[in-house]
């Protein structure tokens, strides 16, 4: 599994930023750079490409593209980071920023106190995701995940990606083009194609409404065990995270701080200055 590191590789304060279902770690370039620049002490921000995305290898079995595999990969990655620091320099703090799927992975790790994390997750940001996910949003994902073609150039690829991404909210054309450049790879015929394994869609398309409901009960049980200080961001027009679920999340488990963003659906990119300021205040504040 590949990951991108920003900041001081010797820093014992770590923020992990994990992307959504079809995205990759370069989505967090702007947030990572801002956190490193604004941090009052040395900091490293780690942005993995979840298996099957970006620079990470593709899995041999499509059925493994699921949250338990991803959570195990993150434990291995964090163990590697601790090894790089050395036994005499234990991690001092660990924070987690998770967009959509990345938030689910964060809940799995933060909600199981017995896991071999280098240290407990101190602060947790859940970007437009919670234990309950609407069936309609799953059906939307089933319709597009892994269903991609080839593009003549980056501009055409960026336009195609934007048709699926209106819920991301305001993003300047320059920023979106840069984000899209990390979402593409050369195809055999000289055109561009997307930078993820189409097989990641296999488990998603196999989901049923009953399976989603069963998973919800498990995720609520995990959420109720989270001890991390938690910030929940909700896009006001989100089709995945309902207002009712968001309210429940402020009343259960870690009693998340809820920040609802108008003009956004699922899920904010965390690239705008105003968005970054919210996260910097939460993650870097006392």
N, C-alpha and C positions, 0 to 999 in steps of 0.2 A: 504494500500500500504506500503510495507516494504522499508526501505532505509538503506544504510550503511553510517555511519559518520566516517570521519577521522579528527584528529586534536582536537582543543579546542572547546568543546560544548558551551563555553561562548563567543567565538569569534564573533564579529559583522561583520566580513568580511567572505562572503560565496561564494564558487564556487560550482555550481551544474553540475554534469556530467551525461548525459543521453545517454543510449545505443541504439543500432539499433534494428531492427524488432524482431529478435528471440533471442536476447542476454539478459544480465542482468547486474546489477550494479557492480558485482565483476570484470567486464572487466577493471575497472579503478583503481584497487588496486595500481598498480605501479605509475601511474600518480598522484593519490591522495597523496600517501606517499611522493612523490618527492615535490609536491607543498607545503605540510605542512612543510617539512624539509627545503625548500629553502625560504619560505615566510619571508619577513622582519618584519612581525608583526603577532600576533595570527590569525589563519585562520582555518575554518572548511570546509571540502569538503564533499558534500552530493551526494551520488550515489544511486538513487532509482532503485528498480526493478519495471518497469512499469507493470501495472495490467496484470495478466495472466502469468507473468514471475517470475522466481526465487522464492523468499519467499512470494511474493505478492499473494493475493487471486485471484481466477479465477472469471470472471464475469459471471453472470447467462444468459446473452444474448450475443451471438456471435456478433451481429450487433453493439454492443457498443465498440468493439475493433477498435477504430478509433481516429484520432488526437484530435477532440474536447473533448472526454472523458479524454484522457491523459493530455491535457492542464489543464482541470479543476482539475484533481488530483494533478498536480504540484502546482497550486495555493493553494489548501488545505494544501499540505505539507509545502509550504513556510510560510503559515499562522501559522501552528503548530510550526515551528522553531522560528518565531517571538514571539509567546506566551511563548516558553521555555526561550527565552532571557529576556522577561519582557517588560512591557510598557515603563520603564525608560531607556531601552537600545535598541533603534531602530537600525535596520540593517544599517550599514554604506556603504556597497558595496555588489553588487550581480553580479557575473559573471556566464556565461553559456557555457558549452562545450557539443555539441550535435553531436553524430555520426549518420549519416543517419536519421532514424526516430527521434532520439533525437534532431537533428538539425531542423527538421520540427516543432517539439514542441517548440523549442526555438524561431523560427521565428514567430510562432503564439503569443507567449507571448511578445516578444520584439516589434512586429509590431502593437500592440494595446495599445496605451498610456493610455487608460482609465481603464485598468484591475487593480484589487486590489492587485498588487504586494507590498511586504514590501518596496521595493525601485526599481527604474528603473534598468534594466539590463545594467551594465556599459560596459562590454566587452563580446563579443559573438564569440565563435569558432564554425564554421560549418564544420564538418568533412565529406567531399565528398558528399555534398547534397546542393540543391538549389531549387528555385521555379519550375524549369522545370526538370522533370524526364523522361528519355527515356521510351518509351513503351516496348522496348525489355527487359529492366531491370525489369519492372513490370512482364512481362511474365516469366522471370527467377524466380522471387520470387513466382509467382503463382505455379510453378512446384514443389517447395520444401517446402514451409511454411506449417507446420502441418503434413507433410508426413514423420513421423519418426517411428522407431521401437524400438527394445530392443537390448541390447548389453551385452555380457558376462562379460565384465570388463571395467575399465576406459580406458585402452589402445585401445580397440576396438571402444569405443565411440569417443575417441579423433581422431582416424583415420577416422571414418565416418564423423565427423564434418569438418575435414580438407579438405575432397573432395569437400565440399561446400564453402570453405573459402580461396581459393588461392589468391583472390583479396586482402586479408588482408596484403599481403607482407611478408617480412622476420620476422619469429617468431621462437625463439629457441624451440626445442622439450620440454625442461623443462618448459618454460613459457606456451607453448600451452597446455601441460598436466595439469598444474595448472588451466589455464583458463577453460579447459574442465571439470575439477572436479566440478566447480560451475554451469556448464550447465547440470548436470545430477542429477537424484534422484533415489532412489531404486524403482524397479517395484515389483509387488505382488509376482512374482515367484523367487525373489532373484537376478534377473538381474538388469541392469540399463536402464533407459529411459531418455528422455530429460526433462528439467525442465521448460517447458512452456505448456500452454493450446493449444492443437491442433486447437481449435476454433479460435485462432487469425488469422488463414489463411482464414477464411470464408469471411470477407470483402475484403481481398486482391484478392481472386479468383473471387469475384463479380465485380471487376473493369473492365471497358471497356476503349478502347482508347479515346472515347468521354468524359468519366467521368474524365480521367486523364488530358485531355486538358482543361476541365472546371475548374478543381482544380488548374491548373497552373495559370490561370488568377487571381484567388483569392490569391494565394501565392505571386505572383508578387506585388499585391496591398499591401499586408502585408509587404513584403520586402522593398518596397519603403518608408514605414513609420518608419523603424527601425532607431533609433538614436544611438544605441550602436556602439562603435568601434568594427569592425568585421574583423576576420581573416577567410579566406576561404582556407581550405586544399583540394587539389584535387589529387587523385591518377592518375598518368599519363595514366594508362591503364583502368581507370574507365569506366564501361559500363552504369553508371547511370547519372553522371554529365559530360556533354559534354564541350569541350574547349570553344565553343561559349557561352554557358550559363554562364560559369565561368567568361568569359570576360565581359559579360553584368553585372554581379554582381559587377565588379570593377567600373562600370560606372553609376550605378543606386543606389538609396536608400543610404545605409551607405557607399557605395564605398569601398567594402571589399578589404583588402589586400590579394592578391592571392599568395599562396605558392603551387607549383606543385611538387609532389614527384615522382621521377622515381622509377621503381621497385614495384609500388603499383597499385592496382586496387581499387575496392570498397570493403571495406573501410579500411584505415590504422587502426591498433589496438591501436596505441598511447602507446605502451608498450616499445619500444626501447629507449635507452638513448638519441639518436639523435632526435627522435620524441618528447620525453618529454621536451628536451631542447628548442625546438621551442615554445611549449605551455607555458612553464615556463617563457620564455622571454616576451611573449605577455601578459600573465596574471599577472605576478608579477612585470613587469617593470613599470617605471614611466609613 
